[in-house]
Amino acid sequence: MRNLKINPYGDNAKRVRVKYLSSRYQSLVKGFPNFHKSGSTKEMKERYYGRGALLVRCGQFIYNVTGDPKIYFESAIIN
């Protein structure tokens, strides 16, 4: 009998979701921690931000907007 690993975060846990924010709203995310778009979102979440981090891409950078979830849920779109 195989040991099945149960994923407590659901089937979509492997996919890291990053929403997009138009660059005209860059002033909203200016003070949040960020990294370049070429960086690994999966690694940044695992090592620094945590699995529940809310990530938004605006221009060339990806911002961690967990401190203000309104940006993630209301202003950003899934592209």
Backbone as a printed PyTorch tensor [residue, N CA C, xyz], in Angstrom:
tensor([[[  0.8400,  -1.1760,   0.0000],
         [  0.0000,   0.0000,   0.0000],
         [  0.8840,   1.2390,   0.0000]],

        [[  0.5630,   2.1870,  -0.8730],
         [  1.3480,   3.4110,  -1.0020],
         [  0.9710,   4.4340,   0.0540]],

        [[  1.9490,   5.1950,   0.4630],
         [  1.6690,   6.3380,   1.3300],
         [  1.2880,   7.5300,   0.4630]],

        [[  0.0710,   7.9500,   0.5840],
         [ -0.3780,   9.0960,  -0.1920],
         [ -0.1660,  10.3610,   0.6250]],

        [[  0.4670,  11.3120,   0.0020],
         [  0.7030,  12.5890,   0.6690],
         [ -0.5170,  13.4760,   0.4370]],

        [[ -1.1390,  13.8810,   1.5130],
         [ -2.3270,  14.7180,   1.4060],
         [ -1.9030,  16.1780,   1.4400]],

        [[ -2.3750,  16.9340,   0.4710],
         [ -2.0450,  18.3460,   0.3720],
         [ -3.1250,  19.1650,   1.0830]],

        [[ -2.8230,  19.7500,   2.2480],
         [ -3.8430,  20.4890,   2.9980],
         [ -4.2670,  21.7940,   2.3310]],

        [[ -3.5330,  22.2240,   1.3070],
         [ -3.8470,  23.4950,   0.6560],
         [ -4.6700,  23.3230,  -0.6140]],

        [[ -5.0740,  22.1200,  -0.9250],
         [ -5.9060,  21.8780,  -2.1000],
         [ -5.0680,  21.5450,  -3.3240]],

        [[ -5.7490,  21.2770,  -4.4230],
         [ -5.0740,  20.8730,  -5.6480],
         [ -4.2820,  22.0000,  -6.2960]],

        [[ -4.6880,  23.2310,  -6.0890],
         [ -4.0270,  24.3520,  -6.7410],
         [ -2.8690,  24.9190,  -5.9300]],

        [[ -2.4290,  24.2250,  -4.9070],
         [ -1.3680,  24.7390,  -4.0430],
         [ -0.0320,  24.8240,  -4.7730]],

        [[  0.1800,  24.0160,  -5.7910],
         [  1.4330,  24.0340,  -6.5290],
         [  1.5590,  25.3000,  -7.3710]],

        [[  0.4520,  25.8410,  -7.7890],
         [  0.4500,  27.0290,  -8.6330],
         [  0.4770,  28.2730,  -7.7560]],

        [[  1.4760,  29.0940,  -7.9600],
         [  1.5820,  30.3420,  -7.2150],
         [  0.8600,  31.4100,  -8.0150]],

        [[ -0.1630,  31.9940,  -7.4260],
         [ -0.9510,  32.9810,  -8.1290],
         [ -0.4090,  34.3770,  -7.8880]],

        [[ -0.1250,  35.0560,  -8.9830],
         [  0.2960,  36.4470,  -8.9400],
         [ -0.7040,  37.2330,  -9.7600]],

        [[ -1.3090,  38.2310,  -9.1540],
         [ -2.2490,  39.0760,  -9.8810],
         [ -1.4940,  40.2570, -10.4720]],

        [[ -2.1120,  40.8980, -11.4530],
         [ -1.4790,  42.0020, -12.1560],
         [ -2.1680,  43.3120, -11.8140]],

        [[ -1.3470,  44.3400, -11.6690],
         [ -1.8250,  45.6700, -11.3590],
         [ -1.2250,  46.6040, -12.4050]],

        [[ -2.0610,  47.4390, -12.9870],
         [ -1.5880,  48.3750, -14.0020],
         [ -0.4930,  49.2710, -13.4330]],

        [[  0.5070,  49.6110, -14.2590],
         [  1.6090,  50.4260, -13.7570],
         [  1.1890,  51.8380, -13.3550]],

        [[  0.0120,  52.2540, -13.7530],
         [ -0.4440,  53.5880, -13.3110],
         [ -0.7820,  53.5930, -11.8170]],

        [[ -0.9360,  52.4030, -11.2060],
         [ -1.2130,  52.2900,  -9.7720],
         [  0.0470,  51.9920,  -8.9650]],

        [[  1.2020,  52.2510,  -9.5300],
         [  2.4510,  51.9100,  -8.8660],
         [  2.6150,  52.6350,  -7.5330]],

        [[  1.9840,  53.7780,  -7.3840],
         [  2.0910,  54.5100,  -6.1150],
         [  1.4260,  53.7440,  -4.9690]],

        [[  0.4690,  52.8550,  -5.2810],
         [ -0.1940,  52.0420,  -4.2490],
         [  0.7590,  51.0300,  -3.6140]],

        [[  1.6730,  50.5000,  -4.4050],
         [  2.5210,  49.4090,  -3.9380],
         [  3.9660,  49.8320,  -3.6770]],

        [[  4.2330,  51.0990,  -3.7640],
         [  5.5970,  51.6160,  -3.6750],
         [  6.3360,  51.2020,  -2.3980]],

        [[  5.6730,  51.1680,  -1.2630],
         [  6.3440,  50.8680,  -0.0050],
         [  6.3950,  49.3980,   0.3880]],

        [[  5.8370,  48.5180,  -0.4170],
         [  5.7870,  47.0910,  -0.0790],
         [  7.0660,  46.3750,  -0.5050]],

        [[  7.4100,  45.2610,   0.1780],
         [  8.5820,  44.4730,  -0.2320],
         [  8.3930,  43.9520,  -1.6470]],

        [[  9.4840,  43.9160,  -2.4210],
         [  9.3560,  43.4960,  -3.8120],
         [ 10.5880,  42.7540,  -4.2830]],

        [[ 10.4490,  42.1380,  -5.4450],
         [ 11.5520,  41.4910,  -6.1340],
         [ 11.2740,  41.5540,  -7.6230]],

        [[ 12.3120,  41.3830,  -8.4340],
         [ 12.1750,  41.5090,  -9.8860],
         [ 11.3190,  40.3860, -10.4530]],

        [[ 10.6590,  40.6660, -11.5600],
         [  9.7510,  39.6820, -12.1670],
         [ 10.4610,  38.4140, -12.6100]],

        [[ 11.7680,  38.4590, -12.8050],
         [ 12.5000,  37.2690, -13.2280],
         [ 12.8000,  36.3300, -12.0500]],

        [[ 12.5290,  36.7910, -10.8270],
         [ 12.7580,  35.9610,  -9.6480],
         [ 11.7050,  34.8660,  -9.5140]],

        [[ 11.9600,  33.9180,  -8.6600],
         [ 11.0580,  32.7950,  -8.4540],
         [ 10.0140,  33.1390,  -7.3840]],

        [[  8.7600,  33.2180,  -7.7920],
         [  7.6990,  33.5290,  -6.8380],
         [  7.5330,  32.3940,  -5.8350]],

        [[  7.7110,  31.1760,  -6.2870],
         [  7.5730,  30.0260,  -5.3960],
         [  8.6280,  30.0770,  -4.2880]],

        [[  9.8670,  30.3300,  -4.6520],
         [ 10.9450,  30.4010,  -3.6700],
         [ 10.7610,  31.5670,  -2.7090]],

        [[ 10.3460,  32.7180,  -3.2130],
         [ 10.1550,  33.8780,  -2.3450],
         [  9.0580,  33.6190,  -1.3210]],

        [[  8.0020,  32.9340,  -1.7560],
         [  6.9300,  32.6060,  -0.8190],
         [  7.3990,  31.5960,   0.2260]],

        [[  8.1400,  30.6020,  -0.2000],
         [  8.5990,  29.5640,   0.7250],
         [  9.6390,  30.0850,   1.7090]],

        [[ 10.5720,  30.9030,   1.2380],
         [ 11.6810,  31.3350,   2.0850],
         [ 11.4130,  32.5910,   2.9010]],

        [[ 10.6480,  33.5440,   2.3350],
         [ 10.5490,  34.8450,   2.9860],
         [  9.1360,  35.2630,   3.3710]],

        [[  8.1860,  35.1310,   2.4790],
         [  6.8680,  35.7140,   2.6950],
         [  5.8530,  34.7770,   3.3310]],

        [[  5.9800,  33.4930,   3.1470],
         [  5.0130,  32.5300,   3.6480],
         [  4.0320,  32.1230,   2.5630]],

        [[  3.4250,  30.9740,   2.7360],
         [  2.5300,  30.4200,   1.7080],
         [  1.2950,  31.2640,   1.4480]],

        [[  0.8540,  31.9950,   2.4420],
         [ -0.3530,  32.7910,   2.2850],
         [ -0.1130,  34.1940,   1.7670]],

        [[  1.0940,  34.4740,   1.2840],
         [  1.4200,  35.8200,   0.8120],
         [  0.5930,  36.1840,  -0.4190]],

        [[  0.2150,  37.4460,  -0.4890],
         [ -0.5460,  37.9690,  -1.6220],
         [  0.4200,  38.7370,  -2.5140]],

        [[  0.6600,  38.2150,  -3.7160],
         [  1.6380,  38.8030,  -4.6150],
         [  0.9580,  39.4900,  -5.7950]],

        [[  1.4630,  40.6850,  -6.1250],
         [  0.9240,  41.4790,  -7.2250],
         [  2.0870,  41.9450,  -8.0830]],

        [[  1.9520,  41.7650,  -9.4010],
         [  2.9790,  42.2690, -10.3130],
         [  2.5450,  43.6210, -10.8520]],

        [[  3.4460,  44.5760, -10.7360],
         [  3.1950,  45.9240, -11.2340],
         [  4.4680,  46.3830, -11.9340]],

        [[  4.4130,  46.5170, -13.2440],
         [  5.6040,  46.8840, -14.0100],
         [  6.6130,  45.7520, -14.0040]],

        [[  7.8400,  46.0490, -13.6430],
         [  8.9300,  45.0770, -13.6670],
         [  9.0930,  44.3110, -12.3590]],

        [[  8.2850,  44.6310, -11.3440],
         [  8.4800,  44.0390, -10.0270],
         [  7.2320,  43.3350,  -9.5200]],

        [[  7.4470,  42.3760,  -8.6150],
         [  6.3670,  41.6590,  -7.9510],
         [  6.4010,  42.0860,  -6.4900]],

        [[  5.2610,  42.5470,  -5.9960],
         [  5.1640,  43.1040,  -4.6560],
         [  4.3770,  42.1760,  -3.7360]],

        [[  4.7790,  42.1170,  -2.4770],
         [  4.0600,  41.3740,  -1.4540],
         [  3.1160,  42.3570,  -0.7640]],

        [[  1.8320,  42.3000,  -1.1050],
         [  0.8520,  43.2550,  -0.5770],
         [ -0.0030,  42.6370,   0.5230]],

        [[  0.5300,  41.6850,   1.2510],
         [ -0.2060,  41.0310,   2.3210],
         [ -0.6520,  42.0370,   3.3840]],

        [[  0.1160,  43.0910,   3.5820],
         [ -0.2210,  44.1110,   4.5740],
         [ -1.4690,  44.9060,   4.2180]],

        [[ -1.8410,  44.9530,   2.9450],
         [ -3.0470,  45.6490,   2.4890],
         [ -3.7670,  44.7630,   1.4680]],

        [[ -4.5360,  43.7750,   1.9370],
         [ -5.1730,  42.8110,   1.0230],
         [ -6.1750,  43.4440,   0.0570]],

        [[ -6.6090,  44.6520,   0.3430],
         [ -7.5510,  45.3410,  -0.5480],
         [ -6.9500,  45.5020,  -1.9500]],

        [[ -5.6510,  45.7460,  -2.0180],
         [ -4.9860,  45.8850,  -3.3180],
         [ -5.0980,  44.5840,  -4.1010]],

        [[ -4.8620,  43.4720,  -3.4520],
         [ -4.8900,  42.1660,  -4.1130],
         [ -6.2990,  41.7780,  -4.5450]],

        [[ -7.2700,  41.9510,  -3.6600],
         [ -8.6180,  41.4550,  -3.9300],
         [ -9.4820,  42.4260,  -4.7380]],

        [[ -9.2090,  43.7180,  -4.6910],
         [-10.0800,  44.6780,  -5.3650],
         [ -9.4400,  45.3730,  -6.5540]],

        [[ -8.1630,  45.7100,  -6.4650],
         [ -7.5320,  46.5100,  -7.5130],
         [ -6.8580,  45.6700,  -8.5900]],

        [[ -6.2710,  44.5500,  -8.2100],
         [ -5.5070,  43.7320,  -9.1580],
         [ -6.4150,  42.7520,  -9.8870]],

        [[ -5.9520,  42.3120, -11.0580],
         [ -6.7120,  41.3580, -11.8610],
         [ -5.8620,  40.1160, -12.1130]],

        [[ -6.5160,  39.0140, -12.4070],
         [ -5.8230,  37.7910, -12.8080],
         [ -5.6710,  37.8460, -14.3190]],

        [[ -4.4430,  37.6630, -14.7670],
         [ -4.2040,  37.7490, -16.2030],
         [ -3.7300,  36.4190, -16.7290]]])
